[in-house]
């Protein structure tokens, strides 16, 4: 579902991947899955996107793009945010973690685009241009984080409330 969400038409950066990382940090009993699930979904969807829709922007088939390291680094940090901020589930913590994850992804991933790409000059001006160019996507990242994390946490907590055995089985 996460891979499909990036392949279907959607506003740029409106994705469940950061929300999956936050959710996994909170609810997965085996914490390695909090990292592996969003990383695998991110890599697989990038693999498909980069070699089909964005294929004209690169030469040949690509398993990894230079910027992906930075996306994966973002996922690790977002999982860490989930471990810290979502120990108690409430509206403030869910919204706060979604906001911090969006800011973190914006800062880290666009730094990676600037550093590993050729679109911007490798100086302060180029870095600023890269961040400015990414501003129109930030609100979709934030809205996606809030929407998907709210949906996942809300559904999980509703199931756990209605079916108490659900919580003990899933954790």
Backbone as ProteinMPNN parsed JSONL, in Angstrom:
{"seq_chain_A": "XXXXXXXXXXXXXXXXXXXXXXXXXXXXXXXXXXXXXXXXXXXXXXXXXXXXXXXXXXXXXXXXXXXXXXXXXXXXXXXXXXXXXXXXXXXXXXXXXXXXXXXXXXXXXXXXXXXXXXXXXXXXXXXXXXXXXXXXXXXXXXXXXXXXXXXXXXXXXXXXXXXXXXXXXXX", "coords_chain_A": {"N_chain_A": [[0.831, -1.189, 0.0], [1.955, 1.243, 0.767], [3.94, 1.62, -1.173], [2.353, 1.715, -3.464], [0.941, 4.042, -2.896], [2.722, 6.029, -3.535], [2.974, 5.724, -6.226], [0.537, 6.146, -7.453], [-1.358, 8.914, -8.778], [-0.832, 11.9, -6.976], [-0.529, 14.747, -4.751], [2.703, 16.284, -4.711], [4.993, 14.826, -2.516], [3.043, 14.016, -0.697], [2.709, 11.546, 1.237], [2.672, 8.313, 2.873], [4.984, 7.421, 4.104], [6.754, 8.562, 6.099], [4.942, 8.642, 8.175], [4.495, 5.925, 8.527], [6.979, 5.184, 9.538], [6.978, 6.609, 11.972], [4.704, 5.479, 13.192], [5.49, 2.779, 13.296], [7.658, 2.944, 15.073], [6.326, 3.36, 17.372], [4.392, 1.284, 17.68], [5.287, -1.244, 16.7], [6.401, -4.265, 17.95], [8.811, -5.53, 17.473], [11.367, -3.632, 16.89], [13.061, -3.34, 14.705], [11.503, -3.532, 12.459], [10.259, -1.106, 12.316], [12.096, 0.437, 11.075], [12.872, -1.042, 8.803], [10.463, -1.508, 7.277], [9.43, 1.107, 6.315], [11.77, 1.891, 4.943], [12.097, -0.131, 2.999], [9.716, 0.202, 1.541], [10.092, 2.806, 0.625], [12.447, 2.533, -0.894], [11.645, 0.615, -2.844], [9.472, 1.934, -4.103], [10.841, 4.198, -5.067], [12.618, 2.878, -6.772], [10.866, 1.908, -8.748], [9.68, 4.354, -9.614], [11.952, 5.9, -10.419], [12.964, 4.4, -12.522], [10.995, 4.302, -14.37], [8.854, 6.489, -14.607], [10.559, 8.716, -14.099], [12.704, 8.09, -15.696], [13.784, 9.393, -17.922], [15.446, 11.294, -16.891], [17.813, 10.189, -16.139], [20.623, 8.045, -16.876], [20.347, 4.848, -18.013], [19.376, 1.875, -16.131], [18.677, 2.08, -12.665], [19.491, 1.078, -9.433], [19.851, 2.465, -7.086], [19.645, 5.901, -6.231], [21.585, 8.893, -5.895], [20.547, 10.658, -3.967], [19.062, 9.036, -2.283], [20.328, 7.975, -0.033], [20.126, 10.056, 1.764], [17.382, 10.215, 2.116], [16.958, 7.772, 3.407], [18.471, 8.202, 5.698], [16.892, 10.176, 6.804], [14.615, 8.634, 7.414], [15.621, 6.971, 9.459], [16.11, 8.903, 11.437], [13.508, 9.869, 11.781], [12.204, 7.622, 12.801], [13.519, 7.572, 15.242], [12.471, 9.947, 16.33], [9.843, 9.121, 16.623], [10.189, 7.124, 18.593], [10.843, 8.72, 20.767], [8.875, 10.837, 20.977], [6.363, 9.63, 20.784], [5.773, 8.008, 22.921], [3.691, 8.32, 24.601], [0.477, 8.369, 23.483], [-1.252, 10.99, 22.2], [-3.097, 13.826, 21.007], [-1.443, 16.115, 20.783], [1.164, 15.01, 20.822], [1.064, 13.364, 18.529], [0.56, 15.237, 16.449], [2.774, 16.919, 16.87], [4.972, 15.172, 16.419], [4.499, 14.564, 13.738], [4.887, 17.078, 12.563], [7.593, 17.65, 13.269], [8.833, 15.511, 11.974], [8.26, 16.177, 9.309], [9.674, 18.603, 9.006], [12.274, 17.706, 9.537], [12.622, 15.822, 7.435], [12.439, 17.593, 5.248], [14.702, 19.28, 5.655], [16.908, 17.435, 5.713], [16.597, 15.768, 3.385], [16.562, 17.631, 1.262], [19.036, 18.811, 1.587], [20.541, 16.62, 0.83], [19.729, 16.389, -1.87], [20.844, 18.736, -2.889], [23.596, 18.286, -2.304], [24.222, 15.837, -3.62], [23.331, 16.125, -6.19], [23.253, 17.737, -9.468], [21.948, 19.991, -10.116], [22.083, 22.318, -8.604], [24.434, 24.857, -7.629], [27.441, 24.17, -5.831], [27.586, 25.726, -3.366], [26.799, 28.177, -0.816], [24.75, 29.738, -1.891], [23.632, 28.006, -3.831], [22.688, 26.003, -2.127], [20.734, 27.39, -0.667], [19.022, 28.051, -2.801], [18.149, 25.485, -3.463], [16.702, 24.736, -1.143], [14.717, 26.74, -1.194], [13.417, 26.118, -3.595], [12.185, 23.804, -2.82], [10.215, 24.503, -1.026], [7.435, 24.725, -1.908], [6.61, 22.063, -1.708], [6.648, 21.359, 0.911], [4.326, 21.759, 2.543], [2.664, 19.736, 1.657], [4.046, 17.492, 2.484], [3.843, 17.774, 5.263], [1.005, 17.761, 5.598], [0.465, 15.202, 4.581], [1.881, 13.628, 6.467], [0.421, 14.217, 8.831], [-2.177, 13.398, 8.086], [-1.863, 10.604, 7.356], [-0.543, 9.523, 9.631], [-2.374, 10.178, 11.64], [-4.555, 8.692, 10.717], [-3.534, 6.032, 10.826], [-2.783, 5.733, 13.581], [-5.223, 6.392, 14.776], [-6.947, 4.379, 13.735], [-5.656, 2.081, 14.733], [-5.806, 2.497, 17.524], [-8.581, 2.596, 17.832], [-9.306, -0.018, 17.058], [-7.916, -1.383, 19.087], [-9.283, -0.48, 21.312], [-11.918, -1.34, 20.845], [-11.539, -4.049, 20.485], [-9.952, -5.516, 22.755], [-8.157, -7.678, 22.812], [-6.786, -7.364, 20.467], [-4.743, -5.46, 20.808], [-2.898, -6.806, 22.503], [-2.113, -8.883, 20.853], [-0.984, -7.606, 18.627], [1.188, -6.244, 19.615]], "CA_chain_A": [[0.0, 0.0, 0.0], [2.835, 2.409, 0.831], [4.557, 1.768, -2.502], [1.283, 2.133, -4.363], [0.577, 5.428, -2.593], [3.664, 6.927, -4.222], [2.875, 5.518, -7.668], [-0.72, 6.723, -7.911], [-1.297, 10.388, -8.786], [-1.022, 12.544, -5.677], [0.306, 15.944, -4.624], [4.109, 15.98, -4.418], [5.398, 14.545, -1.13], [1.925, 13.545, 0.133], [3.099, 10.144, 1.307], [2.543, 7.727, 4.209], [6.218, 6.754, 4.533], [7.203, 9.059, 7.405], [3.938, 8.204, 9.156], [4.761, 4.504, 8.796], [8.152, 5.144, 10.418], [6.535, 7.053, 13.299], [3.792, 4.461, 13.7], [6.275, 1.587, 13.61], [8.447, 3.199, 16.275], [5.413, 3.328, 18.508], [3.566, 0.089, 17.837], [5.905, -2.521, 16.344], [7.137, -4.829, 19.081], [10.172, -5.735, 16.977], [11.653, -2.285, 16.402], [13.757, -3.327, 13.413], [10.499, -3.352, 11.412], [9.978, 0.328, 12.228], [13.077, 0.976, 10.128], [12.878, -1.809, 7.548], [9.235, -1.363, 6.476], [9.422, 2.328, 5.498], [12.916, 1.907, 4.022], [11.794, -1.02, 1.87], [8.676, 0.847, 0.731], [10.702, 3.97, -0.023], [13.372, 2.079, -1.924], [10.904, -0.029, -3.924], [8.733, 2.942, -4.87], [11.849, 4.965, -5.815], [13.101, 2.015, -7.852], [9.86, 1.937, -9.813], [9.542, 5.718, -10.128], [13.178, 6.349, -11.089], [13.235, 3.635, -13.741], [9.863, 4.409, -15.301], [8.375, 7.858, -14.773], [11.683, 9.657, -14.136], [13.814, 7.459, -16.422], [14.384, 10.331, -18.872], [16.387, 12.158, -16.184], [19.023, 9.448, -15.785], [21.087, 7.138, -17.922], [20.319, 3.441, -17.642], [18.632, 1.377, -14.986], [19.32, 2.465, -11.417], [18.989, 0.489, -8.19], [19.903, 3.516, -6.078], [19.97, 7.254, -6.675], [22.458, 9.533, -4.915], [19.796, 11.315, -2.889], [18.358, 8.069, -1.445], [21.012, 7.863, 1.251], [19.587, 11.105, 2.621], [16.014, 9.809, 2.465], [17.078, 6.703, 4.394], [18.929, 8.853, 6.928], [15.685, 10.811, 7.343], [13.773, 7.594, 8.006], [16.22, 6.596, 10.75], [15.865, 9.989, 12.393], [12.064, 9.932, 12.039], [11.929, 6.521, 13.74], [13.991, 8.068, 16.541], [11.471, 10.905, 16.797], [8.71, 8.318, 17.078], [10.534, 6.493, 19.875], [10.875, 9.735, 21.827], [7.657, 11.645, 21.125], [5.105, 8.883, 20.777], [5.665, 7.068, 24.038], [2.3, 8.531, 25.021], [-0.327, 8.766, 22.325], [-2.262, 12.029, 22.358], [-3.151, 14.682, 19.814], [-0.258, 16.985, 20.744], [2.333, 14.208, 20.439], [0.91, 12.928, 17.139], [0.777, 16.408, 15.584], [4.166, 17.365, 17.038], [5.895, 14.254, 15.732], [4.274, 14.738, 12.296], [5.54, 18.334, 12.184], [9.051, 17.494, 13.369], [9.245, 14.601, 10.893], [8.205, 16.923, 8.045], [10.803, 19.545, 8.997], [13.492, 16.909, 9.428], [12.715, 15.313, 6.067], [12.713, 18.739, 4.388], [16.09, 19.721, 5.838], [17.874, 16.385, 5.367], [16.476, 15.301, 1.999], [16.962, 18.68, 0.329], [20.494, 18.896, 1.68], [21.03, 15.526, -0.011], [19.516, 16.75, -3.28], [21.864, 19.745, -3.208], [24.938, 17.716, -2.228], [24.461, 14.729, -4.543], [22.833, 16.429, -7.528], [23.982, 18.693, -10.315], [21.041, 21.082, -10.424], [22.429, 23.515, -7.836], [25.864, 25.061, -7.409], [27.896, 23.654, -4.534], [27.931, 26.819, -2.474], [25.667, 28.566, 0.026], [23.677, 30.204, -2.772], [22.992, 26.821, -4.391], [21.951, 25.329, -1.049], [19.533, 28.196, -0.414], [18.135, 27.853, -3.956], [17.564, 24.144, -3.342], [15.667, 24.783, -0.11], [13.614, 27.592, -1.663], [12.683, 25.364, -4.615], [11.434, 22.721, -2.167], [9.169, 25.038, -0.145], [6.062, 24.375, -2.318], [6.296, 20.676, -1.398], [6.671, 21.132, 2.357], [3.005, 21.632, 3.168], [2.112, 18.407, 1.337], [4.716, 16.55, 3.379], [3.229, 17.926, 6.58], [-0.38, 17.291, 5.533], [0.531, 13.744, 4.448], [2.267, 13.058, 7.762], [-0.7, 14.337, 9.766], [-3.278, 12.562, 7.613], [-1.578, 9.172, 7.446], [-0.268, 9.124, 11.016], [-3.655, 10.238, 12.337], [-5.345, 7.549, 10.262], [-2.97, 4.784, 11.348], [-2.906, 5.705, 15.038], [-6.65, 6.36, 15.086], [-7.492, 3.04, 13.453], [-5.076, 1.127, 15.676], [-6.368, 2.721, 18.863], [-9.99, 2.199, 17.784], [-9.342, -1.488, 17.119], [-7.463, -1.816, 20.41], [-10.346, -0.158, 22.257], [-13.079, -2.198, 20.579], [-11.112, -5.454, 20.595], [-8.768, -5.464, 23.627], [-7.2, -8.727, 22.46], [-6.029, -6.869, 19.309], [-3.549, -4.785, 21.292], [-1.914, -7.756, 23.011], [-1.624, -9.691, 19.73], [-0.19, -6.811, 17.693], [2.373, -5.663, 20.232]], "C_chain_A": [[0.876, 1.254, 0.0], [3.486, 2.675, -0.52], [3.512, 2.298, -3.474], [0.912, 3.593, -4.141], [1.504, 6.425, -3.268], [3.565, 6.802, -5.729], [1.593, 6.098, -8.251], [-0.604, 8.246, -7.924], [-1.65, 10.963, -7.411], [-0.219, 13.841, -5.655], [1.728, 15.551, -4.235], [4.39, 15.909, -2.931], [4.244, 14.201, -0.197], [2.049, 12.03, 0.187], [2.926, 9.611, 2.731], [3.869, 7.249, 4.799], [6.751, 7.261, 5.872], [6.225, 8.626, 8.498], [4.133, 6.731, 9.51], [5.952, 4.366, 9.739], [7.776, 5.562, 11.841], [5.638, 6.0, 13.958], [4.567, 3.215, 14.132], [7.096, 1.752, 14.871], [7.589, 3.072, 17.526], [4.809, 1.954, 18.749], [4.234, -1.234, 17.487], [6.689, -3.051, 17.535], [8.587, -5.119, 18.697], [10.575, -4.465, 16.239], [12.424, -2.244, 15.086], [12.762, -3.088, 12.273], [10.104, -1.889, 11.255], [10.924, 1.008, 11.247], [12.955, 0.267, 8.778], [11.645, -1.592, 6.68], [9.232, -0.055, 5.682], [10.601, 2.409, 4.536], [12.641, 1.043, 2.791], [10.742, -0.386, 0.958], [9.241, 2.033, -0.034], [11.599, 3.525, -1.174], [12.62, 1.471, -3.113], [10.13, 0.991, -4.759], [9.694, 3.836, -5.655], [12.386, 4.162, -6.994], [12.137, 2.059, -9.034], [9.743, 3.327, -10.437], [10.762, 6.137, -10.957], [13.423, 5.639, -12.414], [12.059, 3.607, -14.713], [9.538, 5.88, -15.533], [9.521, 8.856, -14.912], [12.877, 9.133, -14.914], [14.509, 8.423, -17.376], [15.437, 11.23, -18.224], [17.667, 11.44, -15.753], [19.405, 8.531, -16.936], [21.091, 5.72, -17.377], [19.498, 3.155, -16.407], [19.385, 1.713, -13.707], [18.667, 1.765, -10.234], [18.914, 1.528, -7.079], [20.224, 4.839, -6.753], [20.769, 7.91, -5.553], [21.725, 10.144, -3.728], [19.17, 10.318, -1.913], [19.019, 7.862, -0.088], [20.405, 8.848, 2.242], [18.144, 10.81, 3.019], [16.05, 8.734, 3.545], [17.561, 7.25, 5.737], [17.755, 9.556, 7.607], [14.797, 9.788, 8.03], [14.317, 7.184, 9.374], [15.943, 7.653, 11.805], [14.385, 10.083, 12.75], [11.645, 8.799, 12.97], [12.366, 6.94, 15.148], [13.023, 9.072, 17.156], [10.254, 10.158, 17.343], [8.976, 7.663, 18.413], [10.41, 7.494, 21.019], [9.5, 10.373, 22.055], [6.362, 10.849, 21.245], [5.054, 7.788, 21.836], [4.275, 7.14, 24.652], [1.548, 9.041, 23.811], [-1.366, 9.79, 22.763], [-2.148, 12.949, 21.144], [-1.891, 15.541, 19.687], [0.964, 16.202, 20.286], [2.254, 13.746, 18.985], [1.176, 14.091, 16.193], [2.219, 16.899, 15.662], [5.156, 16.473, 16.308], [5.732, 14.354, 14.216], [4.961, 15.996, 11.79], [7.065, 18.194, 12.2], [9.569, 16.572, 12.267], [9.249, 15.322, 9.553], [9.381, 17.893, 7.929], [12.112, 18.785, 8.809], [13.675, 16.378, 8.009], [13.056, 16.441, 5.1], [14.194, 19.12, 4.45], [17.071, 18.685, 5.309], [17.793, 16.006, 3.885], [16.893, 16.371, 0.993], [18.449, 18.986, 0.414], [21.114, 17.822, 0.792], [20.859, 15.795, -1.488], [20.587, 17.748, -3.718], [23.256, 19.103, -3.29], [25.202, 16.679, -3.308], [24.032, 15.03, -5.973], [23.701, 17.416, -8.279], [23.146, 19.923, -10.643], [21.446, 22.393, -9.765], [23.938, 23.606, -7.658], [26.225, 24.624, -5.997], [28.462, 24.802, -3.693], [26.681, 27.196, -1.691], [24.485, 29.023, -0.821], [22.915, 29.019, -3.363], [22.17, 26.085, -3.355], [20.654, 26.079, -0.744], [18.541, 28.035, -1.555], [17.431, 26.502, -3.886], [16.437, 24.135, -2.307], [14.465, 25.627, -0.548], [12.768, 26.846, -2.691], [11.81, 24.276, -3.994], [10.279, 23.215, -1.301], [7.758, 24.658, -0.61], [5.651, 22.938, -2.002], [6.143, 20.428, 0.101], [5.283, 20.924, 2.939], [2.358, 20.289, 2.845], [2.765, 17.326, 2.191], [4.051, 16.583, 4.748], [1.797, 17.394, 6.593], [-0.425, 15.771, 5.408], [0.893, 13.072, 5.759], [1.099, 13.074, 8.738], [-1.832, 13.395, 9.367], [-3.0, 11.081, 7.852], [-1.286, 8.723, 8.876], [-1.557, 9.153, 11.835], [-4.533, 9.048, 11.986], [-4.838, 6.243, 10.88], [-3.146, 4.666, 12.862], [-4.378, 5.608, 15.432], [-7.262, 4.996, 14.867], [-6.957, 2.024, 14.447], [-5.719, 1.268, 17.05], [-7.856, 2.354, 18.916], [-10.125, 0.685, 17.858], [-8.948, -1.984, 18.501], [-8.522, -1.546, 21.474], [-11.524, -1.116, 22.096], [-12.767, -3.678, 20.784], [-9.84, -5.496, 21.447], [-7.725, -6.537, 23.307], [-6.326, -8.302, 21.284], [-4.713, -6.249, 19.761], [-2.494, -5.772, 21.762], [-1.346, -8.623, 21.886], [-0.68, -8.883, 18.86], [1.075, -6.262, 18.303], [3.347, -6.685, 20.567]], "O_chain_A": [[0.568, 2.223, -0.694], [3.572, 3.822, -0.959], [3.779, 3.237, -4.224], [0.601, 4.306, -5.096], [1.101, 7.555, -3.544], [4.026, 7.688, -6.449], [1.566, 6.499, -9.415], [0.173, 8.809, -7.153], [-2.629, 10.564, -6.78], [0.688, 14.011, -6.47], [1.924, 14.582, -3.502], [4.061, 16.827, -2.181], [4.46, 14.103, 1.011], [1.563, 11.321, -0.693], [3.023, 10.374, 3.692], [3.875, 6.713, 5.907], [7.163, 6.453, 6.705], [6.634, 8.286, 9.608], [3.956, 6.338, 10.663], [5.938, 3.526, 10.639], [8.211, 4.934, 12.807], [5.801, 5.679, 15.135], [4.324, 2.666, 15.207], [7.224, 0.814, 15.658], [8.077, 2.719, 18.6], [4.721, 1.504, 19.892], [3.772, -2.276, 17.952], [7.551, -2.354, 18.07], [9.489, -4.964, 19.519], [10.169, -4.248, 15.097], [12.439, -1.21, 14.417], [13.121, -2.515, 11.245], [9.664, -1.475, 10.182], [10.587, 2.036, 10.659], [12.938, 0.916, 7.732], [11.769, -1.5, 5.459], [9.047, -0.099, 4.465], [10.461, 2.935, 3.432], [12.927, 1.455, 1.666], [10.871, -0.437, -0.265], [8.911, 2.243, -1.201], [11.526, 4.063, -2.279], [12.929, 1.782, -4.263], [10.133, 0.917, -5.987], [9.399, 4.199, -6.794], [12.584, 4.701, -8.083], [12.553, 2.227, -10.181], [9.711, 3.456, -11.661], [10.619, 6.663, -12.061], [14.02, 6.21, -13.326], [12.126, 2.96, -15.758], [9.917, 6.445, -16.559], [9.46, 9.75, -15.756], [13.969, 9.689, -14.799], [15.709, 8.286, -17.616], [16.231, 11.859, -18.923], [18.509, 12.028, -15.075], [18.614, 8.278, -17.845], [21.766, 5.43, -16.39], [18.997, 4.057, -15.735], [20.613, 1.636, -13.676], [17.453, 1.842, -10.046], [18.021, 1.479, -6.233], [20.98, 4.889, -7.723], [20.643, 7.523, -4.391], [22.238, 10.14, -2.609], [18.782, 10.712, -0.813], [18.334, 7.6, 0.901], [20.195, 8.521, 3.41], [17.731, 11.121, 4.136], [15.264, 8.777, 4.491], [17.107, 6.805, 6.791], [17.635, 9.536, 8.832], [14.279, 10.049, 9.116], [13.559, 7.064, 10.337], [15.582, 7.33, 12.937], [14.044, 10.348, 13.903], [10.806, 9.007, 13.846], [11.659, 6.688, 16.124], [12.783, 9.049, 18.363], [9.708, 10.514, 18.387], [8.101, 7.639, 19.28], [9.933, 7.159, 22.103], [9.02, 10.441, 23.186], [5.369, 11.361, 21.761], [4.378, 6.773, 21.667], [3.751, 6.148, 25.158], [1.942, 10.029, 23.191], [-2.239, 9.503, 23.582], [-1.206, 12.847, 20.358], [-1.339, 15.675, 18.595], [1.724, 16.683, 19.446], [3.266, 13.737, 18.284], [1.937, 13.948, 15.236], [2.817, 17.252, 14.645], [6.076, 16.965, 15.654], [6.714, 14.244, 13.482], [5.551, 15.99, 10.71], [7.738, 18.581, 11.245], [10.627, 16.826, 11.692], [10.147, 15.104, 8.74], [10.008, 17.991, 6.874], [12.958, 19.185, 8.008], [14.766, 16.474, 7.446], [13.89, 16.254, 4.214], [14.851, 19.263, 3.419], [17.971, 19.02, 4.538], [18.819, 15.934, 3.208], [17.513, 16.055, -0.022], [19.059, 19.378, -0.581], [22.091, 18.076, 0.087], [21.74, 15.47, -2.284], [21.165, 17.612, -4.796], [24.002, 19.351, -4.237], [26.3, 16.641, -3.863], [24.344, 14.259, -6.881], [24.738, 17.865, -7.792], [23.599, 20.803, -11.374], [21.182, 23.467, -10.307], [24.632, 22.596, -7.55], [25.405, 24.703, -5.083], [29.647, 24.834, -3.361], [25.622, 26.598, -1.882], [23.337, 28.72, -0.495], [21.684, 29.028, -3.392], [21.082, 25.595, -3.656], [19.6, 25.464, -0.583], [17.342, 27.896, -1.313], [16.25, 26.395, -4.214], [15.358, 23.597, -2.555], [13.32, 25.254, -0.292], [11.541, 26.93, -2.663], [10.806, 23.874, -4.581], [9.444, 22.414, -0.884], [6.938, 24.294, 0.233], [4.461, 22.624, -2.026], [5.581, 19.414, 0.515], [5.077, 20.013, 3.741], [1.595, 19.756, 3.651], [2.113, 16.355, 2.577], [3.735, 15.539, 5.32], [1.419, 16.656, 7.503], [-1.25, 15.119, 6.048], [0.291, 12.065, 6.131], [0.815, 12.071, 9.394], [-2.38, 12.681, 10.207], [-3.802, 10.385, 8.474], [-1.735, 7.654, 9.29], [-1.803, 8.252, 12.637], [-5.178, 8.465, 12.858], [-5.624, 5.447, 11.394], [-3.597, 3.637, 13.366], [-4.738, 4.833, 16.318], [-8.011, 4.503, 15.71], [-7.712, 1.194, 14.953], [-6.125, 0.28, 17.661], [-8.334, 1.856, 19.935], [-10.944, 0.16, 18.612], [-9.572, -2.903, 19.033], [-8.643, -2.306, 22.435], [-12.058, -1.634, 23.077], [-13.625, -4.455, 21.202], [-8.742, -5.51, 20.89], [-6.531, -6.317, 23.514], [-5.227, -8.831, 21.119], [-3.673, -6.496, 19.149], [-1.314, -5.601, 21.457], [-0.196, -9.054, 21.972], [0.329, -9.412, 18.396], [1.97, -5.845, 17.568], [4.412, -6.372, 21.098]]}, "name": "protein", "num_of_chains": 1, "seq": "XXXXXXXXXXXXXXXXXXXXXXXXXXXXXXXXXXXXXXXXXXXXXXXXXXXXXXXXXXXXXXXXXXXXXXXXXXXXXXXXXXXXXXXXXXXXXXXXXXXXXXXXXXXXXXXXXXXXXXXXXXXXXXXXXXXXXXXXXXXXXXXXXXXXXXXXXXXXXXXXXXXXXXXXXXX"}
